[in-house]
Amino acid sequence: MVQLRSRRLKVASEEAATGFLYEQGWTDGLPVVVPTPDRVEAMLAGTRRRPEDLIGLIPPAMGKATVEKMAINAVMAGCLPSYLPVVIAALEAMVAPEFVLARVQATTNPVAPLAVVNGPIRQKLDINCGHNALGQGRQSNATIGRAIRLILSNIGGAIPGVTDMATLGQPAKYTFCLGENEEALPTTWPPLHVEKGLPPRPAR
């Protein structure tokens, strides 16, 4: 059994919990899955990382993004446990100094981090890489991007009108995730992993 460290709150019912989470400002405005201990433990089964492992500090609040806290937000977003490693990898990239996440979080521009998923994990998780890749229809695209946004808000403290100063915002601030259509790339356009310095994958 996983030893959870996060604070626990008691509410009268799951329906009441949904309203409570919204009132606390812990949702994106849409209904969320209530992160019960059982659900969080099930989510953590999707990674080999320990719940207490620190992925990084998320601005502007410099909140500690532990694997457990990220799993809680992934539950709320509707992720499957198999999606959690992708969420963690995305946040690892975003807390790298060169990403300058503090500016992304607090700017007046309507920006949102785009998660581009590369490699065989795309097929394994059924991530849309083709038609309507940024639209509706795939649980993976929708919930991975949504989990990232909830983490940026709940752990990072990017609160609209308080620290997130986007003047208008945009729908991508709910979820913004797609897979790279690596198989359809022209030969002159290297896939993302090659562009970042990794070797090409062997031809099948």
N, C-alpha and C positions, 0 to 999 in steps of 0.2 A: 504494500500500500504506500502511495506517495504521501509524504508529509508536507501538507500545505501550510504556508506561513502567512498568507494574506488574512486581513481582518474579515471576520464573518458578521453578517448582519441578519437579524431575524425579522421576517415580515409575516403577515397573516396568511398570505397565499401567493401563488405564482403570479396571478393577475395583479395583486397589490405590488408585487416586486417589480413588475414591468413599469407601473406608474411611478414607483419610488425611484427607479433608475433614471427615468426621464426627469423627474423633479430635481434630482441631484445634478443634472447636467451631464450625465455619463453616457448618453446615447447621441446618435447623430440626428435625432428627431423621428426616426423610424422605430417601430417595435424591434426589440432585441430578444435573443434567447437568454433566459435568466441563467447566470453562471453559477449553478449549484456546485458544491464540492465534487459530486459524482461526475458531473459534466466536465469540470476542469481536470479532474484526474484522467478521464477518458481522452481529453485533448492532449494532455501531456504524454500519453502513450504513443503519440505520433512522432516523438523525437527522442533521441538518446541523451539529450542534454539534461542536466539536473535542473529542477525548478528554481534553485537559488542562483544559477549562473547568470551573471550580469552581461547583457548584450551591449549596453552603453547608456549614456545619459542623454535624455531627449529634451531639447530646448523648447520653449523658453523657461520652463519650470525646472529644467535639469532633473527630471524625474528618472528614477532608476528603472530601466527596462529589464527586469529579470524575465527569465523564460516563463515563470509562473504567471507574472502579470500580463505577459503577452498572450499566454494561453487563455486567461480570463477574457481578454478582449476578443480573441479569436472565437471563443464560445459565443459571446454576445453577437458577433457578426454573422454567425451561422456556418462557420467553417467546419469541415471534417478534420479529424486528427491528422490525416495525411497531408493536409495543407499547411500545418504549422511550420515545418522546416522552410517552406517558401516564405512565409511571413517573417520568420526569424532572419533569413538571408537578406530579405529586402531591407529590414531595419538595420542590419549590420552595415549595409552599403550606405544607408542614409546618415548614420552617425559618424561616418568617416569624415575627417576634417575638410577634405576637398569638396564635399557635397554642400557644405555651408547650410545645414538644416535650419539654423537659427533664423536666417534671412527668409527661407522658404516659409517658415511657420508664422512670421510676424509681418510680412510685407502687405502693402495695400493692394498689390496686384492679385488677380484671381488665380494664383498658381496652385498646382497640386502635384505631388510626386507621382510619376508614372512608373509602375512596376512592370518591367519587361522580362518575361520568363523564357529562358533559353535551355535547350537540351532535351534529352529523352523524358524528363519529368513532365513535360508538356502533355505528352500522350498518356502517361500514367495517371495524371490528375484530370484529364479531359479539359485542358485549358484551351479556350478558343484562340486560334492563331489565324483565322481566316475571315470569312464574311461576318460582319457585325461583331467583330472582336471586342469593340468598346461599347457594345450595346447589351441588351437584355438576353437572357437565355441560358447562361452557364453558371452553375453554382460556384464553380472554382473561381472564375474571373470576378464575379460579383462579390463573393465573401472574402477572398484574399485581399482585394483592394479595400473593402470596407473595414477589415480588421486593421489594416495599416492606418487608415484614417482614425479609427477609434483609439489606437495606441498613441498616435500623434496628439490627439485631444486629451485623452484621459491620463496618460502618463506624462506627456510633454506639456500639457497645460495650454494648448492652443485653443483658446476660448474666443468664439466670434464676438467681435466688438470690444474685447478686453485685451487680449494679447494677439489674436489673429485679426489683423486689421484690414483684411480684404474688403474693399469698398462694395463690391457686388457679389463676389463668389462665383461659383459655377458648379454644374452637376458633377464634374470630376472630383469635387471635394467630398463626395459620398464614397466613390470607389473609382479606381483608375488602374486597371491591370489587364494585360493581354500577353499572349505568347508570341514569340518571334516565329514567323512563318519561314523557318530556315530552309525548308525543302524548295521553296519557290523563289529564293534569292537568285539574282543573276550571278554569274561566275565572277564578275568584277566587284561584287559587294560581299565582303566577308561576313560571316555570322558574328553575332555579338561576342561569343567567347573567344574567337580568333582576334577580333578587334581589340580585345582586352589582354591579349598576350598568351592565351592558351593554345595548345596545338589543335589542328583540325581533327575532327573525329574521323575514324576510318570509314571508307565507303562500305555500305552494306551490299 
